[in-house]
Amino acid sequence: MAVMSIAQAITERARRCPDDVVVTAGLTEVTAAQLDSRSNRLARAMVDAGVCHDDTVAVAMGNGIPFVVTCAAIWKAGATPLLLDPDLPTGERAELERLGSPALAVGMEPVTGITWMDTESAVTQRFSDAPLSDRPASCWKAPTSSGSTGRPKIVRASAPAMVDPEQPVAVFLPNDAVQLVTAPLWHSAAFTYAFRGLTAGHRLVVEPRFDEHRFGALVAEHGITWTLLSPSTIRRLLRLGPDRPDPAEMAVLETILHIGARCPAADKRALIDWLGPERVVEVYAGTESNGLTMITGAEWLAHPGSVGRPIGGTEISIRDDAGHELGPGRAGLVWMRRGGMATYDYRGAASRRTADGWDTLGDVGTVDADGYLTILDRAGDVIECGSGVVYPADVEQVVESHPLVRDAVVTGRCDEGSSTAPHPEITVVVDVGDADVDPDEILRYAAGRLEHRARPTSITIARRPLRNGAGKTRRSAYRPTGRPRPTSRSEVTIHDAVHRHPAPSE
């Protein structure tokens, strides 16, 4: 089978296997023929509403079958999905709509003067479900991000809406899998693997959100062979303890891929011990697709903490602030290069890509003598004081090892704003759920396991998740002093019950 448009791939699958179930969500199933027919009707409704070739269509929806049908329709209309978190605050949503200039919005109503369509109503209109003329968009996806700075931006893929259904998407994403989707589809990684999987023969089992208590039952019920998790969802699974599903009951599950953040070494080792190294794969990559690394569970046991070696033609260079390349084991900014052409285009931000193709996601890391990359933290989050460097991710992992802590977010700054101050001021926000917690005890626990300069100086107790469904958080949302400052509706909920405590005197 040759390279074809995503729209053609969806139609071709319906032609070959019309009755195959391609998407399951709860008690509802959609066959290949139904997906093709519904998306054809919706695509015509979009064109009727003014969508033209290479336009963008804003999609602000939660997980479910309507999300899948809508994106299929956008590709058939010759347009690009602009992916928006439906819980974005009004100001951020307005900025992204301004940057993306979508011709149409679906899902949550837009906050600017964009035409809005109720897709469920449109499907019921009397538009033909016959195939449309094929006109693949020059950009197949446009995810959005606020990054660590909080400034909204759009990351438009340079690749057109074309695929080869017979070619595996990547070595870690096989064809003909049964894929469990629990991460939000508006997030780039979940979107990419779900839809590239769909065109490569996957059946998608789409859940509205991750639920660790249902994970084992979903795997057993649907015969799940592949799924994407984040370090925060892995931690939630592991915290089930003896209530975790028996590995034998999940024998059908071939791969858990995790991506999106630095995974605590203790959690990674526990996951491998639980499921076996052959089932655990980690990938380091960004929405920009400017490079990627991969590591198997067996490799990780030999290189603990690493995110793997380059794949897919990726090159890696670790550089200091002056741009000089550093040797094995020395920490610096991680630069990657993959092919000669740019893989993305920013709207709302400036790319750091150089003329010769090197680019960085802004992470600090090291490469060992065998070429294995280890990510230490975001460069913008690193705390530098007279006593040395503190990586907030290191502090978070220690605090998260406390048995009553579900998650932690660490921020810091030097005393009086001086880089020569002896020790930084470090604030940790911990999610403890409904646990009865002594904040001083958590601080003492961390102090006993960290160097003096890395010990938290205050703690804020939260009883709500600190990360979104994609396992992401914005550290800049939490001030080192005073009460954390929420920056989006999804973050406001964590402050329902918070109390800030200084560290106990030594």
C-alpha positions as CSV (number, residue, x, y, z in Angstrom):
1,M,0.0,0.0,0.0
2,A,1.4,3.4,-1.0
3,V,1.6,6.7,0.7
4,M,-1.9,8.3,0.8
5,S,-3.8,11.0,2.6
6,I,-5.1,10.4,6.1
7,A,-8.5,10.8,4.7
8,Q,-7.9,8.1,2.1
9,A,-6.5,5.8,4.7
10,I,-9.7,6.1,6.8
11,T,-11.8,5.4,3.7
12,E,-9.6,2.6,2.5
13,R,-9.9,0.8,5.9
14,A,-13.7,1.2,5.7
15,R,-13.6,-0.4,2.2
16,R,-11.5,-3.3,3.3
17,C,-13.0,-4.1,6.7
18,P,-16.3,-2.1,7.0
19,D,-17.5,-4.0,10.1
20,D,-14.3,-3.8,12.1
21,V,-14.7,-1.9,15.3
22,V,-12.2,0.9,15.2
23,V,-13.1,3.0,18.2
24,T,-14.7,2.0,21.5
25,A,-15.7,4.5,24.2
26,G,-17.7,3.1,27.1
27,L,-20.6,1.2,25.8
28,T,-20.4,2.8,22.3
29,E,-18.6,1.3,19.4
30,V,-17.9,2.7,15.9
31,T,-17.0,0.6,12.9
32,A,-14.7,1.6,10.1
33,A,-17.7,2.1,7.8
34,Q,-19.5,4.3,10.4
35,L,-16.4,6.4,11.0
36,D,-16.0,6.9,7.3
37,S,-19.6,7.8,6.8
38,R,-20.0,10.1,9.7
39,S,-16.7,12.0,9.0
40,N,-17.8,12.4,5.4
41,R,-21.0,14.1,6.4
42,L,-19.3,16.3,9.0
43,A,-16.6,17.3,6.5
44,R,-19.2,18.5,4.1
45,A,-20.9,20.4,6.9
46,M,-17.5,22.0,7.7
47,V,-17.0,23.0,4.1
48,D,-20.5,24.4,4.0
49,A,-19.6,26.5,7.0
50,G,-16.7,28.0,5.1
51,V,-13.7,25.7,5.8
52,C,-11.3,25.8,2.9
53,H,-8.2,23.8,2.0
54,D,-5.3,24.4,4.5
55,D,-7.5,26.2,7.0
56,T,-7.3,25.3,10.6
57,V,-10.2,24.1,12.7
58,A,-10.1,24.6,16.5
59,V,-10.9,21.4,18.4
60,A,-11.6,21.9,22.1
61,M,-13.2,18.6,23.2
62,G,-12.7,15.9,25.8
63,N,-11.9,12.3,24.9
64,G,-14.6,10.3,23.1
65,I,-15.9,9.2,19.8
66,P,-16.9,12.7,18.7
67,F,-13.3,13.8,19.0
68,V,-12.2,11.0,16.6
69,V,-15.0,11.7,14.1
70,T,-14.3,15.4,14.2
71,C,-10.6,15.1,13.4
72,A,-11.3,12.6,10.6
73,A,-13.7,15.1,9.2
74,I,-11.2,18.0,9.4
75,W,-8.7,16.0,7.4
76,K,-11.3,15.1,4.8
77,A,-12.2,18.8,4.5
78,G,-8.5,19.4,3.7
79,A,-7.9,21.3,6.9
80,T,-5.7,21.0,10.0
81,P,-6.9,20.3,13.6
82,L,-5.8,23.0,16.1
83,L,-5.8,21.1,19.4
84,L,-7.1,23.0,22.4
85,D,-7.5,22.0,26.1
86,P,-11.2,22.5,26.7
87,D,-10.4,23.8,30.2
88,L,-8.1,26.6,29.1
89,P,-8.7,29.9,30.8
90,T,-10.4,32.5,28.7
91,G,-7.4,34.7,28.2
92,E,-5.2,31.8,27.0
93,R,-7.9,30.5,24.7
94,A,-8.4,33.9,23.2
95,E,-4.6,34.2,22.5
96,L,-4.4,30.8,20.9
97,E,-7.5,31.6,18.7
98,R,-5.7,34.8,17.6
99,L,-2.5,33.0,16.8
100,G,-4.2,30.2,14.9
101,S,-6.9,32.1,13.1
102,P,-9.1,29.0,12.8
103,A,-11.9,29.1,10.2
104,L,-14.1,27.2,12.5
105,A,-14.3,26.0,16.1
106,V,-15.9,22.8,17.5
107,G,-16.4,21.5,21.0
108,M,-16.2,24.3,23.6
109,E,-17.5,27.6,22.1
110,P,-14.7,30.0,21.1
111,V,-14.2,33.2,23.1
112,T,-13.4,35.3,20.0
113,G,-15.6,35.9,16.9
114,I,-14.9,32.5,15.3
115,T,-17.7,30.6,13.7
116,W,-18.8,27.8,16.0
117,M,-20.3,24.4,15.0
118,D,-22.2,21.9,17.1
119,T,-20.8,18.8,15.5
120,E,-23.4,16.5,16.9
121,S,-26.1,18.5,15.3
122,A,-24.2,18.8,12.0
123,V,-23.9,15.1,11.7
124,T,-27.6,14.7,11.7
125,Q,-28.1,17.2,8.9
126,R,-28.7,15.8,5.4
127,F,-25.2,16.0,4.1
128,S,-24.1,13.2,1.8
129,D,-21.8,10.6,3.2
130,A,-20.2,9.9,-0.2
131,P,-16.4,10.3,-0.5
132,L,-15.1,13.8,-0.9
133,S,-12.4,15.0,-3.3
134,D,-9.0,14.3,-1.8
135,R,-7.1,17.4,-0.8
136,P,-4.7,16.7,2.0
137,A,-3.7,19.6,4.2
138,S,0.0,20.7,4.1
139,C,0.0,20.5,7.9
140,W,-1.4,17.4,9.6
141,K,-1.7,18.7,13.2
142,A,-1.3,21.9,15.2
143,P,-1.0,21.1,18.9
144,T,-0.8,24.0,21.4
145,S,1.4,24.6,24.4
146,S,2.0,27.1,27.1
147,G,5.4,25.6,28.1
148,S,7.2,26.5,31.3
149,T,6.8,30.2,30.6
150,G,3.0,30.3,30.4
151,R,3.1,32.0,27.0
152,P,0.6,30.3,24.6
153,K,2.0,29.0,21.4
154,I,1.0,26.7,18.5
155,V,3.4,24.1,17.2
156,R,2.4,23.4,13.6
157,A,3.8,20.2,12.1
158,S,5.7,20.6,8.8
159,A,4.5,17.1,7.7
160,P,1.4,17.0,5.5
161,A,-1.7,14.9,6.3
162,M,-0.2,11.9,4.5
163,V,0.6,8.3,5.8
164,D,1.6,4.9,4.6
165,P,-0.8,2.6,6.5
166,E,1.4,-0.4,6.0
167,Q,4.6,1.1,7.5
168,P,5.0,1.1,11.3
169,V,4.8,4.6,12.7
170,A,7.9,3.9,14.9
171,V,9.7,1.0,16.4
172,F,7.8,1.5,19.6
173,L,4.3,1.7,17.9
174,P,3.4,-1.5,16.0
175,N,0.6,-1.9,13.5
176,D,-2.6,-3.8,14.3
177,A,-2.6,-3.1,18.0
178,V,-5.4,-2.5,20.5
179,Q,-4.6,0.8,22.0
180,L,-5.9,2.1,25.3
181,V,-6.2,5.9,25.2
182,T,-6.5,7.5,28.6
183,A,-4.4,10.7,28.1
184,P,-6.2,13.7,26.7
185,L,-6.4,13.6,23.0
186,W,-5.8,17.4,22.8
187,H,-2.3,16.7,24.0
188,S,0.3,16.1,21.2
189,A,1.6,12.7,22.2
190,A,-1.7,11.1,22.8
191,F,-3.1,12.6,19.6
192,T,-0.2,11.5,17.5
193,Y,-0.1,7.9,18.7
194,A,-3.9,7.5,18.7
195,F,-4.4,8.8,15.1
196,R,-1.2,7.4,13.6
197,G,-2.2,4.1,15.2
198,L,-5.7,4.4,13.8
199,T,-4.4,4.7,10.3
200,A,-2.0,1.8,10.9
201,G,-4.7,-0.6,11.9
202,H,-5.2,0.0,15.6
203,R,-8.5,-0.3,17.4
204,L,-8.8,2.6,19.9
205,V,-10.3,2.1,23.3
206,V,-10.9,5.7,24.4
207,E,-11.5,6.6,28.1
208,P,-12.4,10.1,29.3
209,R,-9.5,10.0,31.7
210,F,-7.0,7.7,33.4
211,D,-8.4,5.7,36.3
212,E,-5.9,3.4,38.0
213,H,-8.7,1.3,39.5
214,R,-10.1,0.4,36.1
215,F,-6.8,-0.1,34.3
216,G,-6.5,-3.9,34.7
217,A,-10.2,-4.4,33.9
218,L,-9.9,-2.4,30.7
219,V,-6.9,-4.4,29.6
220,A,-8.6,-7.7,30.3
221,E,-12.0,-6.7,28.8
222,H,-10.7,-5.2,25.5
223,G,-7.5,-7.2,25.0
224,I,-5.3,-4.1,25.2
225,T,-1.9,-4.6,23.7
226,W,-0.4,-1.1,23.8
227,T,-0.9,2.0,25.9
228,L,0.7,5.4,26.6
229,L,1.2,6.5,30.2
230,S,2.9,9.4,31.9
231,P,5.1,9.1,35.0
232,S,2.3,10.5,37.2
233,T,-0.2,7.9,36.0
234,I,2.5,5.2,36.5
235,R,2.9,6.3,40.0
236,R,-0.9,6.1,40.6
237,L,-0.9,2.5,39.3
238,L,2.0,1.6,41.6
239,R,0.4,3.1,44.6
240,L,-2.4,0.5,44.4
241,G,0.1,-1.9,46.0
242,P,-1.4,-5.3,46.4
243,D,-4.5,-4.1,44.6
244,R,-2.6,-3.8,41.4
245,P,-3.7,-6.2,38.6
246,D,-1.8,-9.4,38.5
247,P,0.7,-9.4,35.6
248,A,-0.6,-12.7,34.5
249,E,-4.1,-11.2,34.1
250,M,-2.7,-8.6,31.8
251,A,-0.6,-11.0,29.7
252,V,-2.1,-9.6,26.5
253,L,-0.6,-6.2,27.2
254,E,2.6,-6.1,25.2
255,T,3.8,-2.5,25.7
256,I,3.5,0.4,28.1
257,L,5.1,3.4,26.6
258,H,5.8,6.3,28.9
259,I,6.8,9.8,27.8
260,G,6.2,13.4,28.9
261,A,8.4,13.9,32.0
262,R,11.3,12.5,34.0
263,C,10.2,9.3,35.6
264,P,11.4,8.7,39.2
265,A,14.0,5.9,39.2
266,A,12.2,4.0,42.0
267,D,8.9,4.1,40.1
268,K,10.6,2.9,36.9
269,R,12.2,0.0,38.7
270,A,9.0,-0.9,40.4
271,L,7.1,-0.9,37.0
272,I,9.8,-3.2,35.5
273,D,9.7,-5.5,38.5
274,W,5.9,-5.7,38.2
275,L,5.5,-6.2,34.5
276,G,8.9,-7.3,33.3
277,P,11.4,-5.3,31.3
278,E,10.2,-6.5,27.9
279,R,6.9,-4.6,28.3
280,V,8.3,-1.2,29.4
281,V,9.5,1.3,26.8
282,E,10.4,5.0,27.3
283,V,10.7,7.7,24.7
284,Y,12.1,11.2,25.1
285,A,10.7,13.6,22.5
286,G,8.8,16.9,22.1
287,T,5.8,18.2,20.3
288,E,8.3,19.7,17.8
289,S,9.4,16.2,16.7
290,N,13.0,17.6,16.3
291,G,14.5,14.4,17.7
292,L,13.8,11.5,19.9
293,T,15.5,8.8,22.0
294,M,14.2,5.4,23.2
295,I,15.1,3.0,25.9
296,T,13.8,-0.5,26.7
297,G,13.3,-1.8,30.2
298,A,16.3,-4.1,29.8
299,E,18.5,-1.2,28.7
300,W,17.3,1.0,31.5
301,L,18.3,-1.6,34.1
302,A,21.8,-1.3,32.7
303,H,21.6,2.6,32.5
304,P,19.3,3.6,35.3
305,G,17.7,7.1,34.9
306,S,18.5,7.3,31.2
307,V,15.9,8.1,28.5
308,G,17.8,6.1,25.9
309,R,19.9,6.6,22.8
310,P,18.9,8.5,19.6
311,I,16.6,6.8,17.1
312,G,15.1,7.8,13.8
313,G,18.2,9.6,12.5
314,T,18.5,11.8,15.6
315,E,21.8,13.3,16.7
316,I,22.4,14.7,20.2
317,S,24.9,17.3,21.4
318,I,25.3,18.5,25.0
319,R,26.5,22.1,25.1
320,D,27.3,24.8,27.7
321,D,25.9,28.3,27.7
322,A,28.5,29.4,25.2
323,G,27.5,26.7,22.8
324,H,30.6,24.5,23.3
325,E,30.1,20.8,23.2
326,L,30.6,19.0,26.5
327,G,32.1,15.5,27.0
328,P,30.4,12.4,28.5
329,G,28.9,12.9,31.9
330,R,29.0,16.7,31.9
331,A,25.6,18.5,32.3
332,G,24.5,21.0,29.7
333,L,21.7,22.0,27.4
334,V,20.4,19.1,25.2
335,W,20.5,19.9,21.5
336,M,19.1,17.5,18.9
337,R,19.2,17.3,15.1
338,R,17.0,15.1,12.9
339,G,17.2,15.4,9.2
340,G,17.7,18.6,7.1
341,M,14.2,20.0,7.1
342,A,12.4,21.8,10.0
343,T,9.7,19.5,11.5
344,Y,7.5,22.3,12.9
345,D,6.7,26.0,12.8
346,Y,5.9,28.0,15.9
347,R,3.1,30.6,16.1
348,G,3.5,32.7,19.2
349,A,7.2,31.9,19.9
350,A,10.6,32.0,18.3
351,S,12.3,28.7,17.4
352,R,15.9,28.2,18.6
353,R,16.6,26.0,15.6
354,T,20.0,26.9,14.0
355,A,20.8,27.2,10.4
356,D,22.4,23.7,10.4
357,G,19.4,22.1,11.9
358,W,20.3,21.8,15.7
359,D,17.4,22.5,18.0
360,T,16.7,22.3,21.8
361,L,13.6,21.7,23.9
362,G,15.2,23.6,26.7
363,D,16.2,20.6,28.8
364,V,19.4,20.1,30.8
365,G,21.0,16.6,30.5
366,T,24.1,14.4,30.2
367,V,25.2,11.7,27.8
368,D,27.3,8.8,29.0
369,A,30.2,7.1,27.2
370,D,27.7,4.7,25.6
371,G,25.6,7.4,24.1
372,Y,22.7,7.2,26.6
373,L,20.9,10.4,27.4
374,T,19.8,11.4,30.9
375,I,17.5,14.4,31.4
376,L,18.0,16.4,34.6
377,D,15.4,19.1,34.4
378,R,14.1,22.1,32.5
379,A,16.9,24.7,32.1
380,G,14.5,27.5,33.1
381,D,13.6,25.7,36.3
382,V,17.1,25.0,37.5
383,I,18.0,26.8,40.8
384,E,21.5,28.2,41.0
385,C,22.9,29.7,44.2
386,G,26.3,30.1,45.9
387,S,26.0,26.6,47.3
388,G,25.6,25.0,43.8
389,V,22.9,23.8,41.4
390,V,19.6,22.3,42.5
391,Y,17.4,20.4,40.1
392,P,13.7,20.7,41.2
393,A,13.0,17.3,39.7
394,D,15.5,15.7,42.1
395,V,13.7,17.2,45.1
396,E,10.3,16.2,43.7
397,Q,11.4,12.6,43.4
398,V,12.6,12.5,47.0
399,V,9.4,14.1,48.3
400,E,7.3,11.7,46.2
401,S,8.9,8.7,47.8
402,H,7.1,9.6,51.0
403,P,4.3,7.0,51.4
404,L,1.6,9.7,51.9
405,V,2.6,11.9,49.0
406,R,0.8,11.4,45.7
407,D,2.7,14.1,43.8
408,A,5.0,17.0,44.3
409,V,5.9,20.2,42.5
410,V,9.0,22.1,43.5
411,T,10.0,25.7,42.8
412,G,12.8,27.8,44.2
413,R,14.9,31.0,44.1
414,C,18.0,32.3,45.8
415,D,17.6,34.3,49.0
416,E,17.1,38.0,48.3
417,G,17.3,37.1,44.6
418,S,21.1,36.8,44.7
419,S,22.9,34.0,42.9
420,T,25.7,34.3,45.6
421,A,23.3,33.5,48.5
422,P,24.5,30.4,50.3
423,H,21.2,28.4,50.0
424,P,18.1,28.8,47.9
425,E,14.6,29.2,49.1
426,I,12.7,26.1,48.0
427,T,9.0,25.6,48.1
428,V,7.3,22.2,47.7
429,V,3.6,21.7,46.9
430,V,2.4,18.2,47.7
431,D,-0.8,16.5,46.8
432,V,-1.7,14.2,49.7
433,G,-5.3,13.5,48.8
434,D,-7.4,12.7,51.9
435,A,-4.4,11.6,54.0
436,D,-3.9,13.0,57.5
437,V,-0.5,14.5,57.0
438,D,1.9,16.4,59.3
439,P,3.7,18.9,57.0
440,D,6.7,19.1,59.3
441,E,7.1,15.3,59.1
442,I,7.3,15.5,55.3
443,L,9.8,18.3,55.5
444,R,11.9,16.3,57.9
445,Y,11.6,13.3,55.7
446,A,13.0,15.3,52.7
447,A,15.7,16.9,54.7
448,G,17.1,13.6,55.8
449,R,17.4,12.5,52.2
450,L,18.7,15.7,50.5
451,E,21.8,17.8,50.5
452,H,21.4,20.9,52.6
453,R,21.1,23.2,49.7
454,A,18.3,21.1,48.2
455,R,16.1,20.9,51.3
456,P,12.6,22.5,51.0
457,T,12.2,25.6,53.2
458,S,8.4,25.5,53.1
459,I,5.6,23.2,52.1
460,T,2.1,23.7,50.8
461,I,-0.4,20.9,51.3
462,A,-2.9,20.4,48.4
463,R,-5.6,17.7,48.2
464,R,-6.1,17.8,44.4
465,P,-4.0,16.6,41.5
466,L,-1.1,18.9,40.6
467,R,-0.8,17.8,37.0
468,N,-3.3,17.7,34.1
469,G,-4.4,14.5,32.3
470,A,-1.2,14.5,30.2
471,G,0.9,14.5,33.3
472,K,2.1,18.1,32.8
473,T,2.3,21.0,35.2
474,R,3.7,24.5,35.0
475,R,6.1,25.1,37.8
476,S,5.9,28.9,37.2
477,A,2.3,28.6,38.5
478,Y,3.7,28.2,42.0
479,R,5.5,31.1,43.7
480,P,8.5,30.3,46.0
481,T,6.9,32.4,48.7
482,G,3.3,32.9,49.6
483,R,0.3,31.0,48.3
484,P,0.7,29.3,44.9
485,R,-0.8,31.4,42.0
486,P,-3.2,29.4,39.8
487,T,-3.0,30.1,36.1
488,S,-5.8,28.1,34.6
489,R,-9.1,26.6,35.6
490,S,-7.6,23.1,35.7
491,E,-5.1,24.4,38.3
492,V,-7.5,26.3,40.4
493,T,-9.0,23.2,41.9
494,I,-5.8,22.2,43.6
495,H,-6.1,25.1,46.0
496,D,-9.4,24.0,47.5
497,A,-7.6,23.0,50.7
498,V,-4.0,24.3,51.0
499,H,-1.9,25.3,53.9
500,R,1.6,26.7,53.7
501,H,4.1,25.8,56.4
502,P,7.7,26.9,56.9
503,A,10.4,24.2,57.5
504,P,10.9,23.3,61.1
505,S,13.9,24.9,62.7
506,E,17.0,22.6,62.8
